[in-house]
Amino acid sequence: MADRDGFIWYDGKLVPWRDATTHVLTHSLHYGLSVFEGVRAYKTDEGTAIFRLKEHTRRLFNSAHIYQIPMPYDQATIEAAQCEVVRANNLESCYLRPLVFFGAEKLGISPKGAKVHVAIAAWPWGAYLGEEALAQGIRVKVSSFARQHVNVTMPRAKVATTYANSIIANAEALQDGYDEALLLDTEGFVAEGAGENVFIVRDGVLCEPEIASALTGITRSTIHALAADLGIPVRTSRLTRDDIYIADEAFFTGTAAEVTPIREVDNRKIGNGRRGPITERLQKAFFDVVQGRDPKHKDWLTKI
Ligand SMILES: Cc1[nH+]cc(COP(=O)(O)O)c(CN[C@@H](CCC(=O)O)C(=O)O)c1O
């Protein structure tokens, strides 16, 4: 990722990609406290547009607020910077990664005295779990690792420390021949994927787990709105792993994962073991929105 042409927005200005570096004694590198976002820009008939830019930027600021990281810029500046970095790299569609971190000015648990840096990179990133997965669905394993308790990492924050948990859960799933991990919370109820929220369909109703220990996904809230548009009822409740096993359909949502059907969990076929009809309707509605074909949700698109 480090050796490529292009530009990265770094502490207020565009710098050549290879020059966007930091010292090995960077505080966030040692202690894991940085906050970040995953955002996508899509090609539309009216040009490239960033999907739900305001919501993602607000969540970035919320994450910093929760972890008492003083932001050196305001939201408008960071929103404009995301548009600028897409333009500067001449990207028609891409994935953006805003990152806020403590620098190398000091080490020790307290970051007090370390400078807060902000970087925003953008690069082309296709289907997160593979193009085929979007149609065929993926195989998922319930992780032996639990999602952190809500008083361990703050679930409303997209904070780097959450992702050591995601990394070992995802690694375990891949090593065991699956495509992604599904994590339960500390009480054993379904939380979310390693990098996604999860939905199931049961008797025509779209069901999701209570969001408590999971990230409040923006794609998740998009699916809620699209389900309402399509007249699909939505129910939020505690879900057990075997609720997933006996579901008619299941899918992951996320900025990177978009809407990825789940065909199997723990070697149990979900429904007919393929992308279900309601999943397909929601997936199509999602791509219509992000690619600018749905006039009802144009407000979610920010032209760059
Ligand atoms: C743990 C987790 N839960 C839910 C979501 C879905 O949130 P949203 O993107 O707002 O719908 C994501 C996004 N995962 C990001 C990280 C992917 C990566 O590998 O890095 C993403 O999808 O960009 C998570 O990381």
Ligand as a Chemical Component Dictionary entry (heavy atoms), coordinates in Angstrom:
data_LIG
# 
_chem_comp.id                   LIG 
_chem_comp.type                 NON-POLYMER 
_chem_comp.pdbx_formal_charge   1 
_chem_comp.three_letter_code    LIG 
# 
loop_
_chem_comp_atom.comp_id 
_chem_comp_atom.atom_id 
_chem_comp_atom.alt_atom_id 
_chem_comp_atom.type_symbol 
_chem_comp_atom.charge 
_chem_comp_atom.model_Cartn_x 
_chem_comp_atom.model_Cartn_y 
_chem_comp_atom.model_Cartn_z 
_chem_comp_atom.pdbx_ordinal 
LIG C1  C1  C 0 -16.711 -3.897 13.172 1  
LIG C2  C2  C 0 -17.533 -3.255 12.083 2  
LIG N1  N1  N 1 -18.902 -3.351 12.166 3  
LIG C3  C3  C 0 -19.676 -2.801 11.202 4  
LIG C4  C4  C 0 -19.130 -2.137 10.124 5  
LIG C5  C5  C 0 -20.081 -1.516 9.106  6  
LIG O1  O1  O 0 -20.077 -0.098 9.301  7  
LIG P1  P1  P 0 -20.401 0.860  8.047  8  
LIG O2  O2  O 0 -19.198 0.776  7.157  9  
LIG O3  O3  O 0 -20.564 2.213  8.655  10 
LIG O4  O4  O 0 -21.649 0.346  7.377  11 
LIG C6  C6  C 0 -17.731 -2.014 9.999  12 
LIG C7  C7  C 0 -17.124 -1.288 8.807  13 
LIG N2  N2  N 0 -15.901 -1.922 8.388  14 
LIG C8  C8  C 0 -14.990 -1.049 7.678  15 
LIG C9  C9  C 0 -13.608 -1.602 7.756  16 
LIG C10 C10 C 0 -13.189 -2.539 6.649  17 
LIG C11 C11 C 0 -11.671 -2.778 6.740  18 
LIG O5  O5  O 0 -11.261 -3.914 6.521  19 
LIG O6  O6  O 0 -10.918 -1.835 7.071  20 
LIG C12 C12 C 0 -15.524 -0.773 6.278  21 
LIG O7  O7  O 0 -16.455 -1.490 5.830  22 
LIG O8  O8  O 0 -15.030 0.201  5.668  23 
LIG C13 C13 C 0 -16.926 -2.555 11.001 24 
LIG O9  O9  O 0 -15.572 -2.457 10.967 25 
# 
loop_
_chem_comp_bond.comp_id 
_chem_comp_bond.atom_id_1 
_chem_comp_bond.atom_id_2 
_chem_comp_bond.value_order 
_chem_comp_bond.pdbx_ordinal 
LIG C1  C2  SING 1  
LIG C2  N1  SING 2  
LIG C2  C13 DOUB 3  
LIG N1  C3  DOUB 4  
LIG C3  C4  SING 5  
LIG C4  C5  SING 6  
LIG C4  C6  DOUB 7  
LIG C5  O1  SING 8  
LIG O1  P1  SING 9  
LIG P1  O2  DOUB 10 
LIG P1  O3  SING 11 
LIG P1  O4  SING 12 
LIG C6  C7  SING 13 
LIG C6  C13 SING 14 
LIG C7  N2  SING 15 
LIG N2  C8  SING 16 
LIG C8  C9  SING 17 
LIG C8  C12 SING 18 
LIG C9  C10 SING 19 
LIG C10 C11 SING 20 
LIG C11 O5  DOUB 21 
LIG C11 O6  SING 22 
LIG C12 O7  DOUB 23 
LIG C12 O8  SING 24 
LIG C13 O9  SING 25 
# 
